[in-house]
Amino acid sequence: MDTTAIPHRPGRLPVIGDILGSDPRSPVQDTLRIGQRVGPIFTRKMFDFEIVFVGGVDLVTELHDETRFGKHVGLGIENLRPLVGDGLFTAHTHEPNWRLAHDILQPAFSAEAMRRYHPVMLEVAHELTAAWDRATGPVDVSADMTRLTLETIGRAGFGYRFGSFERAEPHPFVTAMIRALKFAQLQNVKIPLVQRSFAGTPAQNERDIEYMTNLVDEVIEARRRDGGEVRDLLGLMLSEGHPETGEQLDPVNIRNQAITFVIAGHETTSGALSFALYYLTQNPDLLAKARAEVDTVWGEREPEFGDVAKLRYVRRVLDEAMRLWPTAPGYARVAREDVLLGGKYQMRKGDWIVVPLPLLHRDPEVWADPEKFDPDRFEPAEVRKRPAQAYKPFGTGERACIGRQFALHEAVLALGMMLQRYDFEADPGYRLKIAESLTLKPSGFTVRPKARERVSAPVG
C-alpha cells in the first residue's frame, strides 16, 4: 500500500523507523497513544515493515463493507497457525474448513444450547465463590477469572474438567497457552534479542504446542471411546455434518477447532470480567447501581437461565468495560479489489489495514469524554444515536465471534453472582496496568472479597 500520504508519529528515523520509544510488551497501548496524537489513520514502521492503522469511525465503516473488504489473517493471528491451523479464528475465509466448521458449529450457540450450558456455568461460578469464601487475603482477579472461564469452556464445550479451582497454580495448559500467545505476538518484532527476551525460544514454543495438542487429543479420544450423543461443541464436531452437504470435519481440523475454542472461549471473557470488576471498584456509585439491579431482579435466589438477560445494567457495565479495553483488541481488513479509502488513500487488491479497537472505541467524534467509564453509554437510546460501526468488541461481518452469546451469558451470570454475594475491598494504591499477549487483561489487580451478610449461602 502506498503510505506516502498517511501520517506517522513524529521523530521517525531512517532505517529503523519508529522503534525508539516503542515497547514490545505493549504494542496495543503504544498504538493507542500514537493514534490519539496523530489521527484517525496513521502508520507505524519498524525497519522495512510498515503497518497502516485506522481508528476513525468513518474510515472503519468503509473497511467494514463486506463487498469491498474481508478479514485479513496476518500478524500475530497468522503466527498462531502452527498451534491452531485452520481453526475458525485463524482460517482464511477462502479455506474450505472455515465455512464448513462455521455452519456445523452454529447450533452450538443457539438459544437451546445456551439453556444446556447454563447449569454448567452456574456450577463453575459456585466453585469461584467457594474459593473466594475460603480466601484469607486478596485474590488475583485476572487469574481467578481465567480459572472460571477456562473451566466453563472445558466442561460446557468438551466435557473436560481442568480442575482449575483445585490448583494453587494455573493449569499447565494456561501456562503453555500464555507463552504461545506471547511468542506469536512478538514474532512481528524484528529484533531477535527482544524476541528471545520476551517471547521465549522456538524450542519452548514447540514444547508448549505439543503439550496443548496432546491434551486436546486425549480429550477427543476419550469422547470417541465413551460414545453417546452429547450436543456440545465436541459432540457436534464428531457427529454432525454440514447441514446441506453432510460433509464432516476431518480429525486434524477437529483438533484445531477444539484448541481454538478453548483459547478464544476463555481468554477474552476472563479479561472482560476482570476489567468490569476493576472499573466497578473504582466507581462505588456504579457498583452500587449494578448491585441494586441484581438484588431487585435476583434477590437472594439462584439465577435461572432467563434471569441472566434481565440484568441489563450489569450487561452495560460489561459493554463499557469492553469499549475501553476490548480484550481481543483489533483485527485486520484486506481489500477485495482496488479501493480509494476515504476518497484519498489508494489500496490495491490484497492491501490490508489494522483496526485497533481501543482507538475506534475512543473516537472523539463518537464518544464524549471517551476515557470516562460510563455504562449509560449503552442505554438503548444512546446506542441508536451512534454509528453502528463504532463499537466492535466481537469483530465484524461474517468473521465476527461465533461464540458471542456464550461469552455474554457467562460473563453477565458470573458478574451478577459476584455482586450478589460480595463486597469488594480494592487496593487504593493500585493503578491499572495492562498485560498484553494477543488479548488484554489487568495485571496485578487484586480485591478482598467479603461475603455480604444478607446473602444466603449458595445452593450446590
C-alpha positions in Angstrom: 0.0 0.0 0.0 1.3 3.5 -0.8 1.7 5.2 2.6 3.3 8.4 1.5 0.1 10.5 2.2 -0.5 8.8 5.5 0.6 10.5 8.8 3.0 8.8 11.2 4.5 9.5 14.6 6.9 12.5 14.6 10.5 11.6 15.0 10.7 8.6 12.6 14.3 7.7 11.9 15.9 6.4 8.7 16.3 2.6 8.5 14.9 1.8 12.0 11.7 3.7 11.6 9.6 4.1 14.8 11.5 1.7 17.1 12.7 4.3 19.6 10.1 4.8 22.3 8.2 1.6 21.5 7.7 -1.1 24.0 7.5 -4.7 22.6 5.4 -5.7 25.6 2.7 -3.1 24.9 2.1 -2.7 21.2 -1.6 -2.0 21.6 -1.2 0.7 24.2 1.6 2.3 22.1 -0.6 2.2 19.1 -3.5 3.8 21.1 -1.2 6.7 22.3 0.1 7.3 18.8 -3.3 7.3 17.2 -4.7 9.7 19.7 -1.9 12.1 18.9 -1.6 11.6 15.1 -5.2 11.0 13.9 -7.7 8.5 12.6 -5.3 6.9 10.1 -1.5 6.5 10.6 1.4 4.2 10.1 3.9 2.5 12.3 7.2 1.4 10.8 9.9 -1.0 12.1 12.8 -1.3 9.7 11.1 -2.1 6.4 7.9 -3.4 8.0 5.2 -0.8 7.9 1.6 -1.2 9.2 -1.4 1.1 8.5 -3.8 1.6 11.3 -7.3 3.1 11.2 -9.3 4.2 14.3 -11.7 6.8 13.0 -15.3 5.6 12.6 -15.8 7.0 9.1 -12.9 5.1 7.6 -13.6 2.0 9.7 -17.2 2.0 8.4 -15.8 1.8 4.9 -13.4 -1.1 5.9 -16.4 -3.0 7.3 -18.1 -3.0 3.9 -18.0 -6.8 3.2 -18.4 -6.2 -0.6 -15.0 -4.4 -0.7 -13.1 -5.8 2.3 -12.7 -9.0 4.2 -10.9 -10.4 7.2 -7.1 -10.5 6.8 -5.3 -13.2 8.7 -1.9 -11.8 9.5 0.5 -10.5 12.2 0.0 -12.4 15.5 -3.0 -14.3 14.1 -1.0 -15.8 11.3 1.7 -16.7 13.8 -0.8 -18.8 15.7 -1.4 -21.2 12.8 1.4 -23.6 14.0 -0.8 -24.1 17.1 -4.4 -24.0 15.7 -4.0 -24.4 12.0 -7.2 -23.5 10.1 -9.4 -23.1 13.2 -12.3 -20.7 12.9 -10.2 -17.7 14.2 -7.1 -18.3 12.2 -8.5 -19.7 9.0 -8.5 -17.7 5.8 -12.1 -17.1 4.6 -11.3 -18.9 1.3 -10.2 -22.1 3.1 -13.0 -24.7 2.9 -12.8 -25.7 6.6 -13.8 -22.2 7.7 -17.3 -22.3 6.1 -17.7 -26.0 7.0 -16.9 -25.6 10.7 -18.8 -22.3 10.9 -22.0 -23.9 9.6 -21.6 -27.1 11.6 -21.0 -25.3 14.9 -23.7 -22.6 14.7 -26.2 -24.8 16.5 -23.8 -25.0 19.5 -24.7 -21.3 20.2 -28.4 -21.4 19.7 -30.9 -20.5 22.5 -31.5 -24.2 23.1 -27.8 -24.8 23.5 -27.4 -21.8 25.8 -30.0 -23.3 28.1 -28.0 -26.5 28.3 -24.8 -24.6 29.2 -26.4 -22.5 31.9 -26.2 -25.2 34.7 -22.5 -25.8 33.9 -21.8 -22.1 34.0 -23.6 -21.9 37.4 -21.7 -24.9 38.7 -18.3 -23.3 37.9 -19.4 -19.9 39.2 -20.2 -21.6 42.6 -16.7 -23.0 42.5 -15.3 -19.5 42.2 -17.5 -18.2 45.1 -16.4 -21.2 47.2 -12.8 -20.4 46.6 -13.4 -16.7 47.4 -15.2 -17.7 50.6 -12.1 -19.6 51.7 -9.7 -16.8 50.8 -8.0 -15.2 53.7 -6.4 -12.3 51.8 -6.6 -10.5 48.4 -7.3 -12.6 45.3 -5.8 -12.1 41.9 -8.8 -11.2 39.8 -7.4 -11.9 36.3 -6.1 -15.3 37.5 -9.4 -16.3 39.1 -11.4 -15.1 36.1 -9.2 -17.2 33.9 -9.9 -20.2 36.1 -13.6 -19.5 35.9 -13.8 -19.2 32.1 -11.3 -22.0 31.3 -13.3 -24.4 33.5 -16.5 -23.2 31.9 -15.5 -23.7 28.3 -13.8 -27.0 29.2 -16.9 -28.5 30.7 -19.6 -26.9 28.6 -17.8 -27.3 25.3 -15.9 -30.5 25.7 -16.9 -32.3 28.9 -13.4 -31.9 30.3 -12.5 -30.7 33.8 -9.3 -28.7 34.2 -9.7 -28.7 38.0 -8.9 -25.0 38.0 -10.1 -24.3 41.5 -8.3 -27.3 42.9 -4.9 -26.0 42.0 -2.7 -23.4 43.6 -1.1 -22.6 40.3 -2.7 -22.2 36.9 -3.4 -25.4 34.9 -0.3 -26.2 32.7 -2.5 -25.6 29.6 -2.9 -22.0 30.7 0.9 -21.6 31.3 1.7 -23.1 27.9 -1.1 -21.0 26.2 0.1 -17.7 27.6 3.7 -18.4 26.4 2.4 -19.4 23.0 0.3 -16.3 22.6 3.2 -14.1 23.6 5.5 -16.0 21.2 3.0 -15.5 18.3 2.6 -11.8 19.1 6.3 -11.0 19.3 7.3 -12.7 16.1 6.5 -9.4 14.4 9.2 -7.7 16.4 12.1 -7.8 14.1 14.8 -7.7 16.8 16.0 -11.3 17.7 17.2 -10.3 21.2 13.8 -8.8 22.0 12.0 -11.9 20.7 14.1 -14.2 22.9 13.8 -11.9 26.0 10.1 -11.5 26.0 8.7 -14.4 23.8 10.9 -17.3 24.7 12.6 -19.7 22.3 11.2 -21.6 19.3 12.1 -24.8 21.2 10.0 -23.8 24.2 7.1 -22.8 21.8 7.3 -26.2 20.2 7.0 -27.9 23.6 4.1 -25.7 24.5 2.3 -26.5 21.3 3.0 -30.2 21.8 1.6 -30.1 25.3 -1.6 -28.4 24.3 -2.1 -30.6 21.2 -1.6 -33.8 23.2 -4.0 -32.7 25.9 -6.7 -31.9 23.3 -6.1 -35.2 21.5 -6.6 -37.0 24.8 -9.9 -35.3 25.4 -11.1 -36.1 21.8 -10.0 -39.7 22.1 -11.8 -40.1 25.5 -15.0 -38.8 23.9 -14.7 -41.2 21.0 -14.3 -44.1 23.4 -17.2 -43.2 25.6 -19.5 -42.7 22.6 -23.0 -41.4 23.3 -24.7 -38.3 21.9 -23.7 -35.1 23.6 -24.6 -32.0 21.7 -21.8 -29.7 22.9 -19.1 -28.3 20.7 -17.1 -31.5 20.6 -20.1 -33.7 20.1 -21.2 -31.6 17.1 -17.7 -31.8 15.5 -17.5 -35.5 16.0 -21.0 -36.4 14.8 -22.6 -33.7 12.7 -22.1 -33.0 9.0 -22.7 -29.8 7.1 -26.5 -29.1 7.1 -26.6 -29.0 3.3 -23.8 -31.4 2.1 -23.4 -33.7 5.0 -19.6 -33.2 4.9 -17.9 -33.7 8.2 -14.8 -32.1 9.8 -11.6 -34.1 9.4 -9.7 -35.2 12.6 -7.0 -32.6 12.3 -9.5 -29.8 11.9 -11.5 -31.0 14.9 -8.3 -30.7 17.0 -7.7 -27.2 15.6 -11.2 -26.1 16.4 -11.0 -27.6 19.9 -7.8 -25.7 20.7 -9.2 -22.5 19.2 -12.4 -22.7 21.3 -10.5 -23.5 24.5 -8.3 -20.5 24.0 -10.7 -18.0 22.5 -13.6 -19.3 24.6 -12.0 -18.3 27.9 -9.2 -15.8 27.3 -11.3 -12.9 26.2 -14.2 -13.4 28.6 -11.9 -13.6 31.6 -10.3 -10.2 30.6 -13.8 -8.6 30.1 -14.8 -9.7 33.6 -11.6 -8.5 35.1 -11.8 -5.1 33.6 -15.5 -4.8 34.6 -14.7 -5.6 38.2 -11.8 -3.2 38.2 -13.9 -0.3 36.9 -16.7 -1.1 39.4 -14.4 -1.0 42.3 -13.1 2.4 41.1 -16.6 3.8 40.9 -18.6 2.9 44.0 -21.7 4.6 42.8 -21.8 2.5 39.7 -21.1 -0.7 41.7 -24.0 0.2 44.0 -26.3 0.7 41.0 -25.2 -2.7 39.5 -25.7 -4.5 42.8 -29.1 -2.9 43.3 -30.2 -4.3 40.0 -29.0 -7.8 41.0 -30.8 -7.5 44.4 -34.0 -6.4 42.7 -34.0 -8.9 39.8 -32.5 -12.0 41.5 -32.8 -11.2 45.2 -31.0 -13.9 47.2 -32.1 -16.8 45.0 -30.0 -18.7 42.5 -30.4 -17.3 38.9 -32.2 -19.3 36.3 -31.4 -19.2 32.7 -34.0 -16.5 31.9 -32.9 -14.3 34.8 -29.5 -13.5 33.3 -30.8 -11.4 30.4 -32.8 -9.3 32.9 -29.5 -7.8 34.3 -29.5 -5.0 31.7 -27.3 -2.6 33.7 -24.8 -5.3 34.5 -24.6 -6.1 30.8 -24.0 -2.4 30.1 -21.1 -2.5 32.7 -19.5 -5.3 30.6 -20.2 -3.4 27.4 -18.5 -0.3 28.7 -15.5 -2.3 30.0 -15.1 -3.9 26.6 -15.4 -0.4 25.0 -12.4 0.9 26.9 -10.4 -2.3 26.8 -11.7 -4.8 24.2 -9.9 -7.9 25.2 -9.5 -9.0 21.6 -8.0 -5.6 20.7 -8.2 -5.4 17.0 -8.4 -7.1 13.6 -7.1 -6.5 10.1 -9.2 -5.9 6.9 -8.0 -6.7 3.4 -9.1 -5.1 0.2 -11.0 -7.5 -2.1 -10.5 -5.0 -5.0 -8.7 -1.8 -5.8 -10.2 0.8 -3.5 -9.8 4.6 -2.8 -10.3 4.6 1.0 -11.9 7.8 2.3 -11.6 9.1 -1.3 -7.9 9.7 -0.6 -5.9 6.6 0.2 -5.2 4.2 -2.6 -5.4 0.5 -1.7 -4.7 -2.3 -4.2 -6.4 -5.6 -4.0 -4.6 -7.6 -1.2 -3.6 -4.5 0.7 -4.6 -4.6 4.4 -5.1 -2.3 7.3 -5.4 -2.9 11.1 -8.3 -1.6 13.1 -7.1 -1.1 16.7 -10.4 -1.3 18.7 -9.3 0.7 21.8 -8.7 3.6 19.4 -12.0 3.2 17.5 -13.8 2.9 20.8 -12.4 6.3 21.9 -13.1 8.2 18.6 -14.0 11.6 20.0 -16.3 12.1 17.0 -18.5 9.4 18.6 -17.7 9.1 22.3 -18.0 12.1 24.5 -15.3 12.1 27.3 -14.0 8.8 25.9 -11.8 7.9 28.8 -14.6 8.1 31.3 -16.2 4.8 32.4 -19.9 5.3 31.8 -22.2 2.3 31.3 -25.1 4.6 30.4 -23.5 5.0 27.0 -25.2 1.6 26.3 -28.7 2.7 27.1 -30.8 1.7 24.1 -31.5 5.3 23.2 -27.8 6.2 23.2 -26.9 3.1 21.2 -29.4 4.1 18.5 -27.7 7.6 18.2 -24.3 6.1 17.4 -22.9 4.8 14.1 -23.4 1.0 14.0 -19.7 0.5 13.3 -18.3 2.5 16.3 -18.3 -0.5 18.7 -17.0 -3.9 17.6 -15.6 -5.9 20.5 -16.6 -9.1 18.9 -15.3 -8.3 15.4 -17.3 -7.6 12.3 -19.1 -9.2 9.4 -19.2 -12.9 8.7 -16.0 -13.4 10.7 -17.4 -11.9 13.9 -17.1 -14.1 17.0 -19.4 -17.1 16.7 -19.4 -17.6 20.5 -20.6 -14.1 21.4 -23.8 -15.2 23.1 -21.9 -17.9 25.1 -19.4 -15.3 26.3 -22.0 -12.7 27.3 -24.3 -15.1 29.1 -21.3 -16.5 31.1 -20.0 -13.0 31.9 -23.3 -11.5 33.0 -24.1 -14.5 35.1 -20.6 -14.6 36.8 -20.5 -10.8 37.4 -24.1 -10.9 38.7 -23.2 -13.7 41.2 -20.1 -11.8 42.4 -22.2 -8.7 43.0 -24.9 -10.7 44.7 -22.6 -12.3 47.1 -19.7 -10.0 47.9 -18.5 -6.6 48.9 -15.1 -5.8 47.4 -12.1 -4.1 49.0 -9.6 -3.0 46.4 -6.1 -1.8 46.9 -6.4 2.1 46.9 -2.9 2.4 45.6 -3.4 0.2 42.5 -3.2 1.8 39.1 -4.4 -0.1 36.1 -1.6 -1.9 34.4 -2.5 -3.9 31.3 -0.9 -7.2 30.3 -0.8 -7.8 26.5 -0.5 -11.1 24.7 -2.9 -11.4 21.8 -5.5 -10.4 24.4 -5.6 -7.7 27.1 -6.1 -8.2 30.9 -5.4 -6.2 34.0 -2.2 -7.1 35.6 -1.7 -7.2 39.4 -5.3 -6.2 40.1 -6.5 -7.8 43.4 -9.5 -7.5 45.6 -10.6 -8.8 49.0 -14.0 -10.3 48.5 -16.1 -10.1 51.7 -19.3 -12.1 51.8 -22.4 -9.9 52.2 -24.2 -10.9 55.4 -27.6 -10.5 53.9 -26.9 -13.1 51.1 -27.6 -16.7 51.9 -25.1 -19.4 51.1 -25.4 -20.6 47.5 -27.1 -23.9 46.7 -24.9 -26.5 45.0 
